[in-house]
Amino acid sequence: MMDPKRKGEIALAILKHRMGNEGIQLNPNSRRRLGNIARATGIPLEELKAFAREVTTEMIKECLR
């Protein structure tokens, strides 16, 4: 069985790879999508917003290196 920390690292790497290839879309529906994801997964909306903010900021920093 895989370590939960390692699963998280792999999931984050896949997410960043996908965001890098597909781009980041910021529009009025972005907030609604996060709300839908929160309801579907049971993850609190505030946590999802903080996660999205952190990952997006990291992606922008990597892009501007």
Backbone as XML, in Angstrom:
<?xml version="1.0"?>
<chain id="A" units="angstrom">
  <residue number="1" name="MET">
    <atom name="N" x="0.836" y="-1.184" z="0.000"/>
    <atom name="CA" x="0.000" y="0.000" z="0.000"/>
    <atom name="C" x="0.883" y="1.252" z="0.000"/>
  </residue>
  <residue number="2" name="MET">
    <atom name="N" x="0.506" y="2.230" z="-0.788"/>
    <atom name="CA" x="1.306" y="3.433" z="-0.944"/>
    <atom name="C" x="1.085" y="4.399" z="0.219"/>
  </residue>
  <residue number="3" name="ASP">
    <atom name="N" x="2.153" y="5.045" z="0.628"/>
    <atom name="CA" x="2.122" y="6.041" z="1.693"/>
    <atom name="C" x="1.230" y="7.221" z="1.274"/>
  </residue>
  <residue number="4" name="PRO">
    <atom name="N" x="0.316" y="7.679" z="2.135"/>
    <atom name="CA" x="-0.578" y="8.793" z="1.783"/>
    <atom name="C" x="0.169" y="10.071" z="1.382"/>
  </residue>
  <residue number="5" name="LYS">
    <atom name="N" x="1.321" y="10.324" z="2.013"/>
    <atom name="CA" x="2.100" y="11.515" z="1.652"/>
    <atom name="C" x="2.585" y="11.404" z="0.206"/>
  </residue>
  <residue number="6" name="ARG">
    <atom name="N" x="3.058" y="10.224" z="-0.160"/>
    <atom name="CA" x="3.549" y="10.011" z="-1.532"/>
    <atom name="C" x="2.410" y="10.126" z="-2.533"/>
  </residue>
  <residue number="7" name="LYS">
    <atom name="N" x="1.230" y="9.624" z="-2.180"/>
    <atom name="CA" x="0.059" y="9.769" z="-3.048"/>
    <atom name="C" x="-0.223" y="11.245" z="-3.313"/>
  </residue>
  <residue number="8" name="GLY">
    <atom name="N" x="-0.147" y="12.050" z="-2.254"/>
    <atom name="CA" x="-0.380" y="13.486" z="-2.397"/>
    <atom name="C" x="0.654" y="14.140" z="-3.299"/>
  </residue>
  <residue number="9" name="GLU">
    <atom name="N" x="1.916" y="13.736" z="-3.159"/>
    <atom name="CA" x="2.978" y="14.282" z="-4.005"/>
    <atom name="C" x="2.736" y="13.947" z="-5.473"/>
  </residue>
  <residue number="10" name="ILE">
    <atom name="N" x="2.344" y="12.713" z="-5.727"/>
    <atom name="CA" x="2.073" y="12.282" z="-7.103"/>
    <atom name="C" x="0.870" y="13.031" z="-7.664"/>
  </residue>
  <residue number="11" name="ALA">
    <atom name="N" x="-0.194" y="13.134" z="-6.870"/>
    <atom name="CA" x="-1.399" y="13.841" z="-7.318"/>
    <atom name="C" x="-1.092" y="15.300" z="-7.638"/>
  </residue>
  <residue number="12" name="LEU">
    <atom name="N" x="-0.289" y="15.951" z="-6.808"/>
    <atom name="CA" x="0.068" y="17.349" z="-7.046"/>
    <atom name="C" x="0.912" y="17.491" z="-8.312"/>
  </residue>
  <residue number="13" name="ALA">
    <atom name="N" x="1.845" y="16.576" z="-8.526"/>
    <atom name="CA" x="2.671" y="16.622" z="-9.734"/>
    <atom name="C" x="1.814" y="16.446" z="-10.986"/>
  </residue>
  <residue number="14" name="ILE">
    <atom name="N" x="0.842" y="15.535" z="-10.935"/>
    <atom name="CA" x="-0.057" y="15.323" z="-12.074"/>
    <atom name="C" x="-0.901" y="16.566" z="-12.313"/>
  </residue>
  <residue number="15" name="LEU">
    <atom name="N" x="-1.427" y="17.159" z="-11.232"/>
    <atom name="CA" x="-2.233" y="18.374" z="-11.359"/>
    <atom name="C" x="-1.428" y="19.501" z="-11.998"/>
  </residue>
  <residue number="16" name="LYS">
    <atom name="N" x="-0.206" y="19.717" z="-11.519"/>
    <atom name="CA" x="0.633" y="20.782" z="-12.076"/>
    <atom name="C" x="0.960" y="20.512" z="-13.540"/>
  </residue>
  <residue number="17" name="HIS">
    <atom name="N" x="1.238" y="19.269" z="-13.864"/>
    <atom name="CA" x="1.525" y="18.918" z="-15.254"/>
    <atom name="C" x="0.322" y="19.229" z="-16.137"/>
  </residue>
  <residue number="18" name="ARG">
    <atom name="N" x="-0.846" y="18.828" z="-15.672"/>
    <atom name="CA" x="-2.073" y="19.068" z="-16.447"/>
    <atom name="C" x="-2.356" y="20.568" z="-16.580"/>
  </residue>
  <residue number="19" name="MET">
    <atom name="N" x="-2.198" y="21.307" z="-15.489"/>
    <atom name="CA" x="-2.427" y="22.754" z="-15.542"/>
    <atom name="C" x="-1.430" y="23.419" z="-16.493"/>
  </residue>
  <residue number="20" name="GLY">
    <atom name="N" x="-0.192" y="22.939" z="-16.485"/>
    <atom name="CA" x="0.815" y="23.503" z="-17.370"/>
    <atom name="C" x="0.503" y="23.258" z="-18.832"/>
  </residue>
  <residue number="21" name="ASN">
    <atom name="N" x="-0.065" y="22.105" z="-19.137"/>
    <atom name="CA" x="-0.396" y="21.763" z="-20.521"/>
    <atom name="C" x="-1.709" y="22.373" z="-20.986"/>
  </residue>
  <residue number="22" name="GLU">
    <atom name="N" x="-2.704" y="22.385" z="-20.107"/>
    <atom name="CA" x="-4.040" y="22.852" z="-20.487"/>
    <atom name="C" x="-4.277" y="24.317" z="-20.153"/>
  </residue>
  <residue number="23" name="GLY">
    <atom name="N" x="-3.437" y="24.884" z="-19.308"/>
    <atom name="CA" x="-3.608" y="26.279" z="-18.918"/>
    <atom name="C" x="-4.527" y="26.423" z="-17.717"/>
  </residue>
  <residue number="24" name="ILE">
    <atom name="N" x="-4.566" y="27.630" z="-17.212"/>
    <atom name="CA" x="-5.393" y="27.960" z="-16.054"/>
    <atom name="C" x="-6.479" y="28.905" z="-16.526"/>
  </residue>
  <residue number="25" name="GLN">
    <atom name="N" x="-7.721" y="28.525" z="-16.315"/>
    <atom name="CA" x="-8.840" y="29.366" z="-16.725"/>
    <atom name="C" x="-9.411" y="30.080" z="-15.509"/>
  </residue>
  <residue number="26" name="LEU">
    <atom name="N" x="-9.396" y="31.392" z="-15.560"/>
    <atom name="CA" x="-9.985" y="32.195" z="-14.494"/>
    <atom name="C" x="-11.130" y="32.986" z="-15.097"/>
  </residue>
  <residue number="27" name="ASN">
    <atom name="N" x="-12.331" y="32.645" z="-14.710"/>
    <atom name="CA" x="-13.509" y="33.338" z="-15.205"/>
    <atom name="C" x="-14.585" y="33.273" z="-14.130"/>
  </residue>
  <residue number="28" name="PRO">
    <atom name="N" x="-15.727" y="33.904" z="-14.350"/>
    <atom name="CA" x="-16.776" y="33.909" z="-13.325"/>
    <atom name="C" x="-17.228" y="32.510" z="-12.889"/>
  </residue>
  <residue number="29" name="ASN">
    <atom name="N" x="-17.064" y="31.517" z="-13.732"/>
    <atom name="CA" x="-17.480" y="30.161" z="-13.367"/>
    <atom name="C" x="-16.463" y="29.429" z="-12.495"/>
  </residue>
  <residue number="30" name="SER">
    <atom name="N" x="-15.263" y="29.978" z="-12.347"/>
    <atom name="CA" x="-14.225" y="29.311" z="-11.562"/>
    <atom name="C" x="-14.676" y="29.098" z="-10.121"/>
  </residue>
  <residue number="31" name="ARG">
    <atom name="N" x="-15.271" y="30.110" z="-9.533"/>
    <atom name="CA" x="-15.731" y="30.010" z="-8.144"/>
    <atom name="C" x="-16.846" y="28.960" z="-8.026"/>
  </residue>
  <residue number="32" name="ARG">
    <atom name="N" x="-17.740" y="28.956" z="-8.991"/>
    <atom name="CA" x="-18.834" y="27.978" z="-8.991"/>
    <atom name="C" x="-18.276" y="26.558" z="-9.099"/>
  </residue>
  <residue number="33" name="ARG">
    <atom name="N" x="-17.269" y="26.373" z="-9.976"/>
    <atom name="CA" x="-16.652" y="25.049" z="-10.125"/>
    <atom name="C" x="-16.053" y="24.571" z="-8.807"/>
  </residue>
  <residue number="34" name="LEU">
    <atom name="N" x="-15.382" y="25.490" z="-8.095"/>
    <atom name="CA" x="-14.813" y="25.112" z="-6.801"/>
    <atom name="C" x="-15.915" y="24.704" z="-5.824"/>
  </residue>
  <residue number="35" name="GLY">
    <atom name="N" x="-17.025" y="25.430" z="-5.838"/>
    <atom name="CA" x="-18.157" y="25.072" z="-4.978"/>
    <atom name="C" x="-18.707" y="23.700" z="-5.315"/>
  </residue>
  <residue number="36" name="ASN">
    <atom name="N" x="-18.809" y="23.408" z="-6.602"/>
    <atom name="CA" x="-19.289" y="22.089" z="-7.031"/>
    <atom name="C" x="-18.330" y="20.984" z="-6.600"/>
  </residue>
  <residue number="37" name="ILE">
    <atom name="N" x="-17.041" y="21.253" z="-6.721"/>
    <atom name="CA" x="-16.037" y="20.269" z="-6.299"/>
    <atom name="C" x="-16.117" y="20.062" z="-4.789"/>
  </residue>
  <residue number="38" name="ALA">
    <atom name="N" x="-16.289" y="21.148" z="-4.045"/>
    <atom name="CA" x="-16.398" y="21.046" z="-2.585"/>
    <atom name="C" x="-17.576" y="20.155" z="-2.195"/>
  </residue>
  <residue number="39" name="ARG">
    <atom name="N" x="-18.708" y="20.372" z="-2.822"/>
    <atom name="CA" x="-19.889" y="19.557" z="-2.513"/>
    <atom name="C" x="-19.672" y="18.093" z="-2.904"/>
  </residue>
  <residue number="40" name="ALA">
    <atom name="N" x="-19.066" y="17.865" z="-4.054"/>
    <atom name="CA" x="-18.879" y="16.496" z="-4.549"/>
    <atom name="C" x="-17.856" y="15.710" z="-3.729"/>
  </residue>
  <residue number="41" name="THR">
    <atom name="N" x="-16.839" y="16.399" z="-3.213"/>
    <atom name="CA" x="-15.757" y="15.707" z="-2.515"/>
    <atom name="C" x="-15.852" y="15.779" z="-0.995"/>
  </residue>
  <residue number="42" name="GLY">
    <atom name="N" x="-16.639" y="16.735" z="-0.492"/>
    <atom name="CA" x="-16.713" y="16.928" z="0.952"/>
    <atom name="C" x="-15.563" y="17.751" z="1.501"/>
  </residue>
  <residue number="43" name="ILE">
    <atom name="N" x="-14.728" y="18.290" z="0.623"/>
    <atom name="CA" x="-13.628" y="19.155" z="1.047"/>
    <atom name="C" x="-14.201" y="20.555" z="1.247"/>
  </residue>
  <residue number="44" name="PRO">
    <atom name="N" x="-13.923" y="21.197" z="2.395"/>
    <atom name="CA" x="-14.457" y="22.538" z="2.627"/>
    <atom name="C" x="-14.018" y="23.520" z="1.537"/>
  </residue>
  <residue number="45" name="LEU">
    <atom name="N" x="-14.938" y="24.389" z="1.137"/>
    <atom name="CA" x="-14.672" y="25.357" z="0.072"/>
    <atom name="C" x="-13.466" y="26.226" z="0.394"/>
  </residue>
  <residue number="46" name="GLU">
    <atom name="N" x="-13.342" y="26.672" z="1.630"/>
    <atom name="CA" x="-12.208" y="27.531" z="1.997"/>
    <atom name="C" x="-10.880" y="26.807" z="1.803"/>
  </residue>
  <residue number="47" name="GLU">
    <atom name="N" x="-10.835" y="25.517" z="2.100"/>
    <atom name="CA" x="-9.611" y="24.744" z="1.882"/>
    <atom name="C" x="-9.315" y="24.617" z="0.395"/>
  </residue>
  <residue number="48" name="LEU">
    <atom name="N" x="-10.340" y="24.380" z="-0.405"/>
    <atom name="CA" x="-10.143" y="24.282" z="-1.856"/>
    <atom name="C" x="-9.642" y="25.599" z="-2.427"/>
  </residue>
  <residue number="49" name="LYS">
    <atom name="N" x="-10.201" y="26.707" z="-1.965"/>
    <atom name="CA" x="-9.758" y="28.017" z="-2.458"/>
    <atom name="C" x="-8.308" y="28.280" z="-2.072"/>
  </residue>
  <residue number="50" name="ALA">
    <atom name="N" x="-7.933" y="27.935" z="-0.846"/>
    <atom name="CA" x="-6.545" y="28.119" z="-0.410"/>
    <atom name="C" x="-5.603" y="27.241" z="-1.232"/>
  </residue>
  <residue number="51" name="PHE">
    <atom name="N" x="-6.014" y="26.005" z="-1.492"/>
    <atom name="CA" x="-5.206" y="25.089" z="-2.301"/>
    <atom name="C" x="-5.051" y="25.625" z="-3.719"/>
  </residue>
  <residue number="52" name="ALA">
    <atom name="N" x="-6.155" y="26.056" z="-4.320"/>
    <atom name="CA" x="-6.115" y="26.586" z="-5.688"/>
    <atom name="C" x="-5.224" y="27.819" z="-5.757"/>
  </residue>
  <residue number="53" name="ARG">
    <atom name="N" x="-5.331" y="28.683" z="-4.756"/>
    <atom name="CA" x="-4.508" y="29.898" z="-4.719"/>
    <atom name="C" x="-3.024" y="29.530" z="-4.657"/>
  </residue>
  <residue number="54" name="GLU">
    <atom name="N" x="-2.687" y="28.580" z="-3.787"/>
    <atom name="CA" x="-1.293" y="28.178" z="-3.616"/>
    <atom name="C" x="-0.730" y="27.528" z="-4.882"/>
  </residue>
  <residue number="55" name="VAL">
    <atom name="N" x="-1.468" y="26.604" z="-5.461"/>
    <atom name="CA" x="-0.991" y="25.908" z="-6.662"/>
    <atom name="C" x="-0.884" y="26.881" z="-7.832"/>
  </residue>
  <residue number="56" name="THR">
    <atom name="N" x="-1.862" y="27.757" z="-7.994"/>
    <atom name="CA" x="-1.832" y="28.733" z="-9.086"/>
    <atom name="C" x="-0.639" y="29.668" z="-8.937"/>
  </residue>
  <residue number="57" name="THR">
    <atom name="N" x="-0.388" y="30.119" z="-7.716"/>
    <atom name="CA" x="0.762" y="30.997" z="-7.466"/>
    <atom name="C" x="2.069" y="30.282" z="-7.807"/>
  </residue>
  <residue number="58" name="GLU">
    <atom name="N" x="2.191" y="29.016" z="-7.404"/>
    <atom name="CA" x="3.393" y="28.239" z="-7.731"/>
    <atom name="C" x="3.568" y="28.106" z="-9.238"/>
  </residue>
  <residue number="59" name="MET">
    <atom name="N" x="2.481" y="27.846" z="-9.949"/>
    <atom name="CA" x="2.549" y="27.684" z="-11.403"/>
    <atom name="C" x="2.987" y="28.984" z="-12.078"/>
  </residue>
  <residue number="60" name="ILE">
    <atom name="N" x="2.472" y="30.106" z="-11.608"/>
    <atom name="CA" x="2.848" y="31.403" z="-12.183"/>
    <atom name="C" x="4.323" y="31.674" z="-11.922"/>
  </residue>
  <residue number="61" name="LYS">
    <atom name="N" x="4.796" y="31.407" z="-10.708"/>
    <atom name="CA" x="6.213" y="31.616" z="-10.387"/>
    <atom name="C" x="7.105" y="30.753" z="-11.274"/>
  </residue>
  <residue number="62" name="GLU">
    <atom name="N" x="6.719" y="29.490" z="-11.475"/>
    <atom name="CA" x="7.504" y="28.601" z="-12.333"/>
    <atom name="C" x="7.527" y="29.109" z="-13.767"/>
  </residue>
  <residue number="63" name="CYS">
    <atom name="N" x="6.419" y="29.644" z="-14.215"/>
    <atom name="CA" x="6.317" y="30.151" z="-15.583"/>
    <atom name="C" x="7.207" y="31.371" z="-15.794"/>
  </residue>
  <residue number="64" name="LEU">
    <atom name="N" x="7.362" y="32.190" z="-14.764"/>
    <atom name="CA" x="8.100" y="33.447" z="-14.889"/>
    <atom name="C" x="9.577" y="33.321" z="-14.541"/>
  </residue>
  <residue number="65" name="ARG">
    <atom name="N" x="10.059" y="32.122" z="-14.301"/>
    <atom name="CA" x="11.493" y="31.940" z="-14.003"/>
    <atom name="C" x="12.329" y="32.246" z="-15.193"/>
  </residue>
</chain>
